[in-house]
């Protein structure tokens, strides 16, 4: 629909799943518009890749299905219940989903973005840093330093996602 209306399209990988879904969305949009969508994703970044992976284990998306086929992905079971309450339904299901958040040190995150960019022809990413509290600032600094170190090799640009 975005392509038909001439709109830009952002695929929310951290909410909508795996790389097969990402690939299908990119192909559909590119075929209809001649452009590549921006891809939004979650990342947990720390000086230690092990620390980042430990933090990322706390990032678990939940898919809420309500009657009528409507569904949305949220960040907790409590948010799922609140969504259903606001939708005025009591008959809903919640599905725990596998996280697709990137996790690692700055160099690993840039390498993962390079891989996605090369695999899918992505030119722009929006990163939603899923780090806790003030460590988001450090996450941005780590990715910026890694990106600066490989700037001549990277084929994409980063748009920072919303702060929490």
C-alpha positions as CSV (number, residue, x, y, z in Angstrom):
1,X,0.0,0.0,0.0
2,X,2.9,2.4,0.8
3,X,4.4,1.8,-2.6
4,X,1.0,2.4,-4.4
5,X,0.6,5.7,-2.6
6,X,4.2,6.8,-3.3
7,X,5.1,6.7,0.4
8,X,8.3,5.7,2.0
9,X,8.2,2.5,3.9
10,X,9.9,1.5,7.2
11,X,10.0,-2.2,8.0
12,X,10.1,-2.8,11.7
13,X,12.3,-5.9,11.9
14,X,12.3,-5.9,15.7
15,X,8.5,-6.2,15.7
16,X,7.8,-8.2,12.5
17,X,10.1,-11.1,12.7
18,X,12.7,-13.0,10.9
19,X,14.8,-12.4,7.9
20,X,12.4,-14.3,5.6
21,X,9.7,-11.8,6.4
22,X,12.2,-9.0,6.0
23,X,13.2,-10.3,2.6
24,X,9.6,-10.7,1.4
25,X,8.7,-7.2,2.6
26,X,11.7,-5.6,0.8
27,X,11.0,-7.5,-2.4
28,X,7.4,-6.5,-2.4
29,X,8.1,-2.9,-1.8
30,X,11.0,-2.7,-4.2
31,X,9.1,-4.4,-7.0
32,X,6.1,-2.0,-6.5
33,X,8.1,1.2,-6.0
34,X,11.6,0.8,-7.3
35,X,12.9,1.8,-3.9
36,X,14.3,0.0,-0.9
37,X,12.6,0.5,2.5
38,X,14.3,1.8,5.6
39,X,14.7,-1.0,8.1
40,X,14.2,-0.4,11.8
41,X,15.7,-2.8,14.3
42,X,16.6,-3.1,17.9
43,X,20.1,-3.4,19.2
44,X,21.7,-3.9,22.5
45,X,25.3,-2.6,22.5
46,X,28.0,-2.8,25.2
47,X,31.7,-2.7,25.5
48,X,31.6,-6.5,26.1
49,X,29.7,-8.6,23.6
50,X,28.8,-11.0,26.4
51,X,27.3,-8.2,28.4
52,X,25.2,-7.0,25.4
53,X,23.9,-10.6,24.8
54,X,22.9,-10.9,28.5
55,X,21.0,-7.6,28.3
56,X,19.4,-8.6,25.0
57,X,17.9,-11.8,26.6
58,X,15.6,-9.4,28.5
59,X,14.2,-8.0,25.2
60,X,11.3,-10.3,24.4
61,X,8.6,-9.3,22.0
62,X,5.0,-10.6,22.4
63,X,2.4,-10.8,19.6
64,X,-1.2,-10.0,20.7
65,X,-4.0,-11.5,18.6
66,X,-7.5,-10.1,19.1
67,X,-10.7,-11.1,17.4
68,X,-11.1,-9.9,13.8
69,X,-7.6,-10.8,12.8
70,X,-5.9,-7.8,14.2
71,X,-2.5,-8.3,15.9
72,X,0.3,-6.1,17.2
73,X,3.7,-6.8,18.7
74,X,4.5,-5.3,22.2
75,X,7.3,-5.6,24.7
76,X,5.7,-7.5,27.6
77,X,2.7,-9.6,28.6
78,X,1.5,-6.6,30.7
79,X,1.5,-4.4,27.5
80,X,-0.4,-7.2,25.7
81,X,-3.1,-7.1,28.4
82,X,-3.3,-3.3,28.3
83,X,-3.6,-3.4,24.5
84,X,-6.5,-5.8,24.7
85,X,-8.1,-3.8,27.4
86,X,-7.9,-0.6,25.3
87,X,-9.3,-2.5,22.3
88,X,-12.2,-3.5,24.5
89,X,-11.7,-7.3,24.2
90,X,-11.2,-10.0,26.8
91,X,-10.9,-12.9,24.3
92,X,-7.3,-12.5,23.0
93,X,-4.1,-14.6,22.7
94,X,-0.5,-13.7,23.4
95,X,2.4,-15.4,21.6
96,X,5.9,-15.0,22.9
97,X,8.2,-14.3,19.9
98,X,11.8,-14.9,19.2
99,X,13.8,-11.6,19.5
100,X,15.6,-10.4,16.5
101,X,17.5,-7.7,18.4
102,X,21.1,-7.4,17.4
103,X,23.5,-7.8,20.4
104,X,27.2,-7.2,20.6
105,X,29.9,-4.6,20.9
106,X,30.0,-1.7,18.4
107,X,32.1,-3.5,15.9
108,X,29.8,-6.5,15.9
109,X,26.7,-4.3,15.5
110,X,28.2,-2.5,12.5
111,X,29.2,-5.9,11.0
112,X,25.7,-7.2,11.4
113,X,24.3,-4.0,9.8
114,X,26.8,-4.4,6.9
115,X,25.6,-8.0,6.4
116,X,21.9,-7.0,6.3
117,X,22.7,-4.1,4.0
118,X,24.7,-6.3,1.6
119,X,22.2,-9.2,1.8
120,X,19.1,-7.1,1.2
121,X,20.4,-3.9,-0.4
122,X,19.4,-1.8,2.6
123,X,20.7,1.8,2.5
124,X,19.2,3.1,5.8
125,X,18.6,1.7,9.3
126,X,16.8,3.1,12.2
127,X,18.3,1.7,15.4
128,X,16.1,1.5,18.5
129,X,18.8,1.0,21.2
130,X,17.2,-1.5,23.7
131,X,19.9,-0.8,26.3
132,X,18.7,-0.1,29.8
133,X,18.9,3.5,31.2
134,X,21.9,5.6,30.5
135,X,23.8,2.8,28.8
136,X,22.0,4.0,25.6
137,X,24.4,6.9,25.4
138,X,27.3,4.6,25.5
139,X,25.7,2.3,22.9
140,X,25.4,5.2,20.5
141,X,29.0,6.1,21.1
142,X,30.2,2.5,20.6
143,X,28.4,2.2,17.3
144,X,29.5,5.6,16.2
145,X,33.2,4.8,16.9
146,X,32.9,1.4,15.1
147,X,31.2,3.1,12.2
148,X,33.9,5.8,12.0
149,X,36.5,3.1,11.9
150,X,34.9,1.4,8.9
151,X,33.3,4.4,7.3
152,X,34.9,3.8,3.9
153,X,33.6,0.3,3.8
154,X,30.0,0.8,5.0
155,X,27.2,1.2,2.4
156,X,24.4,2.3,4.8
157,X,23.5,5.2,7.0
158,X,22.0,5.1,10.5
159,X,19.0,7.1,11.8
160,X,18.8,7.0,15.5
161,X,15.5,5.7,16.9
162,X,13.5,7.2,19.8
163,X,15.0,7.5,23.2
164,X,13.1,5.7,26.0
